[in-house]
Structures are given as C-alpha cells and as structure tokens.
Amino acid sequence: MLVVMEHGATDAQVARVVAVIEEMGYQARPMPGAQRTSVGLVGNDGRIDGSSLEALDGVAEVIHVTKPYKQVSREWRQENTLVTIAPGVVFGGTEIPIIAGPCSVENEAQIVLAAQQVREAGGAALRGGAFKPRSSPYSFQGLGVKGLELLALARAETGLPIVTEALDEEGAHRVAEIADCIQIGARNMQNYALLRTIGKLGKPVLLKRGMAATITDLLMSAEYLLAEGNTQVILCERGIRSFDSATRNLFDLTAIPLVQKLSHLPIVGDPSHGTGLRDKVIPMGRAAIAAGADGLLVEMHPNPDRAMSDGGQSLFPEQLARLVREARAIAEAIGRSITPTPSAPAGTASATNG
C-alpha cells in the first residue's frame, strides 16, 4: 500500500501518517519526491482497509500496490532510482556506465593490466571475480581474499571502482569491505539468506537474473534486498537457458524495456554471459544500449587465450575499445551518453599521461 501525500503536506502530517501505520503494526517508509511525498506501508497481506489513512490530514490518496513485488514496482515509485557506486558512476540516469574486466582475478600483473586497459578503452568500472562459482568442482574457483586485495590494488592504480561477486554470507562481509558494488550471481539470485545479508550491508548491489528465472522471479529477489533497507540495487539481464545450443544462453533483450516499465530500478545488460561467444558480444552490447540498458557488464581479458575462466567469451582489449566507441554513438542517437572514465589517482601513470 502506498499513501500519497498532498502537494505541500507538512512534516507533521507525514509524521502522523507514519505513526498511524506503525500503530497498525506495520512498517512505514517515507519517500520524498520532487513534487510530493509518499509513505509506503510494508508488511501488509493485502487486506488492509485504507479508509483510516485516507481520512488523515494531508493525504491525497491511498494506492493498493497490485504487484507481488512492492518496493521494486513503478506503482511504489514512479521516478527512476539512481544507483551511485562511485563519484560520477551512476546507473539509472542519462549516462550509461560500462563495467569491464576479466571473469576472474588470476594474479597481480593480470588484474592491474586489465584495469589499465579498461580505463584506456573508456570503461567506468572494473569487474573481476575473487570468488568464482563454477559448474565443476575441479575448475579454478578464484583467489578468494587474495583476489579482493588485488582488486583493491587495481583500483588504487587506476581509480576504477570495483564490482565483484559474493558467494555466501560470510564472504559477503569480506567483499563489502573492498568492493564498491557487490554482485549477486545468477546461481545465487534466489539464495534468500544471502539476499537478506547483502541487503543489510548498505553497499550498492548488482543482481543478476537467474538462468531459468522469469522477470517476476528477478523482481521478487530484488524485493528481498529492498525489504532489508537497501534501495541501491542494479538489475542485470545476463541470458537465460533455452532449447537452442547455438549460443551459451539466450540474451533476452526484451527484458530491458519490460523491467523498466515494471520497476524503477536500473537494469544493465551482460552480453558476455548472454551469448558466451566473443564474436557475439559486441553486436549484442550495441543492441542492449539501443534497447535502453542503463549499463553494460562485459568480460575483457589482456590475453583471452590464456584466461583461467571464460576466455572464449572475453573480449580482447582493442575489441572493448571498439565496443565503447560504438556504444557511444548509439547512446548519443537515443539522447544518452556513455559515462566518462573516472579521474585517475594523482601520481599514477594514467594521471600523468592523461
């Protein structure tokens, strides 16, 4: 349920609505807007009579949210939510950040070089897995805490904010200490204990769509994060499984405008996992921008042929630079722009050369 206040409603009137909701045994979430304030009622089972709230001074109307996901829906909030992972790197506005980097952190030289190449190509953030969920228990699982330390080093060298995945509740706390944005991978989209834990950490979150998840499944998982008080959530379309084995996954471009119609949260596209094939990444990255994606998440490795994971879908550095150039042209055609690369730390090679 959403209580919409009149234009010019006083703080005292808003506070009275909050108090009445809490007296009814529910949680109240005031949401100041550009024109007026709304107060969300959380925890109801849909059987509340809103007449007692409609009668309060300053209340314009009471809206019953019909979607199973409440705080995530456009009914709850009309304006786009802007998610900031670092100064100048914002998702959900007119600028489109490009996050790029290797599937996994392998060693210091590799991740620092990758970060420098992402920066040179025009990327706005660095991705890289310290903890890696793999289909086989015998595959490379990442460097763990050491990988986080190397990501922090790469950020210090280049100024790029870090996006990296947390696999479990204990690891989420470690990731939160280092990362600028915590990624929840496709396999963990419905790990509700992990969602609740990360929702309480106060860090921006990138939530990937599960491999067999519907749009409603994705939005319900996001609701877990918002229910714990974290509104800084970025959704990600990364491809779903289909009957056709020609590509690793089916990259669902329709999910981008559909989610934007249903939810105020930003959504980015991951054409690397969405196709699993290097030569398809650039075309589908371009298509995602054209479809209205609020960002791209792309795998790039300094030497994909020697990558310890996902080399076959990782771009070469020069290919990433090409994707950024072409994405910039498409973004301008639809009235948007690609987020500029953040300033390099003083004293670094990038800062000196730039």
C-alpha positions in Angstrom: 0.0 0.0 0.0 1.2 3.5 -0.8 -0.1 6.7 0.9 0.4 9.6 -1.4 0.5 13.0 0.4 -0.9 16.2 -1.0 1.5 18.7 -2.6 2.7 20.9 0.2 1.9 18.4 3.0 3.8 19.3 6.2 6.4 17.2 8.0 3.9 16.9 10.9 1.2 15.5 8.6 3.7 13.0 7.1 4.8 12.0 10.7 1.2 11.4 11.6 0.7 9.0 8.7 3.9 7.2 9.7 2.7 6.9 13.3 -0.8 5.6 12.3 0.8 2.9 10.1 3.1 1.8 12.9 0.2 1.7 15.3 -1.5 -0.7 12.9 1.5 -3.0 13.4 3.3 -2.3 10.0 6.5 -0.6 8.8 6.3 2.9 7.2 8.8 4.1 4.6 8.5 7.8 3.8 9.7 8.6 0.3 10.2 12.3 -0.5 9.7 13.1 -4.2 10.2 16.0 -6.5 6.6 17.1 -6.3 5.2 15.3 -3.2 6.0 12.8 -0.5 4.6 9.2 -0.4 4.6 6.8 2.5 4.9 3.1 1.8 3.3 0.6 4.1 5.4 -2.6 4.3 4.4 -5.9 5.6 0.7 -6.0 4.8 -1.1 -9.0 3.4 -3.3 -7.0 1.1 -6.4 -7.0 3.4 -5.9 -3.5 5.0 -8.7 -1.0 4.8 -7.1 2.2 3.7 -10.0 4.4 4.8 -8.4 5.3 8.1 -5.3 6.6 6.3 -7.3 8.4 3.6 -9.0 10.4 6.3 -5.8 11.8 7.7 -4.9 15.5 7.1 -2.5 15.9 4.1 -3.3 12.6 2.4 -4.2 12.8 -1.3 -4.9 9.2 -2.0 -4.2 5.6 -1.0 -2.9 3.2 -3.7 -3.1 -0.5 -3.3 0.0 -2.0 -4.9 -1.1 -4.9 -7.1 2.2 -6.4 -7.9 3.7 -9.2 -5.7 6.9 -7.1 -5.5 6.0 -3.9 -3.7 9.0 -1.6 -3.2 10.5 -2.6 -6.5 7.5 -1.7 -8.6 6.7 1.5 -10.5 3.5 1.7 -8.5 5.6 2.2 -5.4 8.0 4.8 -7.0 7.5 6.5 -10.4 10.9 8.2 -10.6 13.9 6.1 -11.7 16.2 5.1 -8.9 19.7 6.3 -9.4 22.4 4.0 -8.1 25.9 5.5 -7.5 28.8 3.1 -7.0 31.5 5.8 -7.0 31.6 9.5 -7.7 30.5 10.1 -11.3 29.5 6.4 -11.9 25.7 6.4 -11.7 23.2 3.9 -13.1 19.7 4.8 -14.0 20.2 8.3 -15.3 21.1 9.6 -18.8 24.7 8.4 -18.6 25.5 4.7 -19.3 28.4 3.2 -17.4 30.4 0.3 -18.9 31.8 -2.2 -16.4 34.6 -4.4 -17.9 37.3 -6.7 -16.8 38.3 -10.4 -16.6 36.0 -13.2 -15.4 38.4 -13.9 -12.6 41.4 -12.3 -10.8 44.4 -14.5 -11.6 47.4 -12.6 -10.4 48.6 -9.1 -9.7 50.1 -8.4 -13.1 46.9 -9.6 -14.9 44.3 -7.6 -12.9 46.3 -4.4 -12.8 47.0 -4.6 -16.6 43.3 -5.4 -17.2 42.2 -2.4 -15.1 44.6 -0.1 -17.1 43.2 -1.5 -20.4 39.6 -1.0 -19.2 40.5 2.6 -18.4 42.2 3.2 -21.7 39.2 1.7 -23.6 36.8 4.1 -21.9 35.3 1.9 -19.2 33.9 3.4 -16.0 34.3 0.4 -13.6 36.3 -2.8 -13.2 34.8 -6.2 -12.9 36.7 -9.3 -11.7 35.9 -12.4 -9.7 37.8 -13.1 -6.5 35.3 -15.9 -5.5 34.1 -17.9 -8.5 31.1 -20.3 -8.7 32.0 -23.0 -11.2 30.0 -25.8 -12.6 32.8 -28.2 -12.0 34.4 -28.6 -8.5 37.8 -29.1 -10.3 37.7 -25.7 -12.1 39.5 -22.6 -10.9 37.5 -21.2 -8.0 39.2 -17.8 -7.7 41.9 -16.5 -5.4 39.5 -15.6 -2.6 40.6 -12.9 -0.1 43.9 -12.5 -2.0 41.8 -11.7 -5.1 40.0 -8.9 -3.2 43.3 -7.4 -2.2 44.5 -7.4 -5.8 41.2 -5.7 -6.9 41.9 -3.0 -4.3 45.4 -2.6 -5.7 44.0 -2.3 -9.2 41.5 0.4 -8.0 44.3 2.3 -6.3 46.4 2.2 -9.6 43.6 3.3 -11.9 40.8 4.9 -10.0 38.2 2.5 -11.3 35.5 1.4 -8.8 35.2 -2.4 -8.3 32.3 -4.8 -9.0 32.8 -8.3 -7.7 30.7 -11.2 -6.6 29.9 -12.6 -3.1 29.0 -16.3 -2.9 27.9 -16.8 0.6 27.0 -14.9 3.8 30.5 -14.9 5.3 32.1 -13.9 2.0 29.6 -11.1 1.6 31.1 -9.2 4.6 34.6 -9.6 3.2 33.5 -8.4 -0.3 31.7 -5.4 1.3 35.0 -4.3 2.9 36.6 -3.9 -0.5 34.1 -3.7 -3.3 32.2 -0.6 -4.5 29.4 -2.8 -5.7 28.6 -6.3 -4.6 27.5 -8.7 -7.4 25.0 -11.5 -6.8 25.4 -14.0 -9.5 22.8 -15.9 -11.5 23.2 -19.0 -9.4 22.5 -17.1 -6.2 19.6 -15.0 -7.4 17.2 -16.9 -5.2 19.6 -17.5 -2.3 17.3 -15.7 0.1 19.7 -15.9 3.1 22.4 -14.3 1.0 20.0 -11.6 -0.3 18.9 -10.7 3.2 22.6 -10.5 4.4 23.7 -8.3 1.5 20.6 -6.2 1.8 21.7 -5.2 5.3 25.3 -4.3 4.3 24.5 -0.8 2.8 26.5 -1.3 -0.4 25.2 -1.0 -3.9 24.3 -4.3 -5.4 24.2 -5.8 -8.9 21.7 -8.6 -9.0 21.9 -10.9 -12.0 18.9 -12.7 -13.4 19.0 -16.5 -12.8 19.5 -18.8 -15.8 15.8 -20.0 -15.7 14.2 -17.1 -13.9 11.2 -15.2 -15.0 11.1 -11.4 -14.8 8.8 -11.7 -11.7 11.4 -14.0 -10.1 14.1 -11.4 -10.7 12.0 -8.6 -9.2 10.9 -10.7 -6.2 14.6 -11.3 -5.5 15.3 -7.6 -5.7 12.4 -7.1 -3.2 14.4 -9.1 -0.6 17.2 -6.5 -0.9 14.8 -3.5 -0.6 12.9 -5.1 2.3 16.2 -5.0 4.2 16.5 -1.3 3.6 18.9 -1.3 0.6 17.4 0.7 -2.3 20.7 0.8 -4.2 20.1 -2.1 -6.5 21.0 -2.6 -10.1 19.4 -5.5 -12.1 21.2 -7.4 -14.8 20.0 -9.4 -17.8 22.7 -12.0 -18.4 20.9 -14.5 -20.6 18.6 -17.5 -19.9 18.8 -21.1 -20.9 16.9 -22.1 -24.0 16.5 -25.2 -26.1 19.0 -23.9 -28.7 22.6 -24.9 -28.2 24.0 -22.5 -30.8 24.9 -20.0 -28.0 25.6 -20.5 -24.4 22.4 -18.6 -23.4 19.6 -16.7 -24.9 20.2 -13.0 -24.3 16.8 -11.6 -23.6 16.8 -8.1 -24.9 13.1 -7.7 -24.2 13.8 -7.9 -20.5 15.4 -4.5 -20.6 12.3 -2.4 -21.6 10.0 -4.7 -19.8 11.8 -4.3 -16.5 12.0 -0.6 -17.0 8.2 -0.5 -17.4 7.6 -2.6 -14.3 10.3 -1.3 -11.9 12.1 1.9 -11.1 15.4 0.1 -10.6 18.1 0.4 -13.3 18.9 -2.6 -15.4 22.2 -3.4 -17.3 23.0 -6.0 -19.9 25.7 -8.6 -19.8 26.3 -9.7 -23.5 29.3 -11.8 -22.5 27.3 -14.4 -20.5 24.3 -13.6 -22.6 25.9 -15.2 -25.6 29.0 -17.0 -24.4 30.7 -16.3 -27.7 33.2 -13.5 -28.2 32.1 -12.5 -31.7 28.5 -12.0 -30.5 29.4 -9.8 -27.5 29.9 -6.5 -29.5 26.7 -6.9 -31.6 24.6 -7.7 -28.5 26.3 -5.0 -26.5 25.3 -2.5 -29.1 21.8 -3.9 -29.1 21.4 -3.6 -25.4 22.3 0.1 -25.5 19.8 0.6 -28.3 17.2 -1.3 -26.2 17.7 1.2 -23.3 20.1 -0.6 -21.0 21.4 1.5 -18.1 24.8 0.0 -18.4 26.9 -2.9 -19.8 28.8 -5.6 -18.0 31.5 -7.0 -20.3 34.3 -9.6 -19.9 37.7 -8.4 -21.2 41.0 -10.2 -20.6 44.5 -9.0 -21.6 45.1 -12.4 -23.2 41.8 -14.3 -23.5 43.6 -17.3 -25.0 45.3 -17.8 -21.6 42.3 -16.9 -19.4 41.7 -19.3 -16.5 37.9 -18.9 -17.0 35.6 -17.8 -19.7 38.3 -16.9 -22.2 36.1 -17.9 -25.1 33.6 -15.1 -24.3 36.2 -12.5 -23.2 37.0 -9.5 -25.5 40.5 -8.5 -26.4 41.4 -5.0 -25.1 41.1 -3.5 -28.6 37.6 -5.1 -29.0 36.5 -3.5 -25.8 37.7 -0.1 -27.1 35.7 -0.7 -30.2 32.5 -1.6 -28.2 32.8 1.6 -26.2 33.2 3.7 -29.3 30.2 2.1 -31.0 28.1 2.2 -27.8 28.9 6.0 -27.5 27.4 6.6 -31.0 24.3 4.6 -30.2 23.8 6.3 -26.9 24.0 9.7 -28.5 21.4 8.7 -31.1 18.9 8.0 -28.3 19.7 11.1 -26.2 22.0 9.5 -23.7 25.8 9.2 -23.2 28.5 6.8 -22.1 29.8 7.6 -18.6 33.3 9.1 -18.7 36.2 7.2 -17.2 36.8 8.4 -13.6 39.8 10.5 -12.9 43.0 8.6 -12.2 44.6 8.9 -8.8 47.3 11.5 -8.6 50.8 10.3 -9.4 49.7 7.2 -11.4 50.8 6.6 -15.0 47.3 7.2 -16.2 47.1 10.5 -14.4 50.5 11.6 -15.7 49.7 10.6 -19.3 46.2 12.0 -19.2 
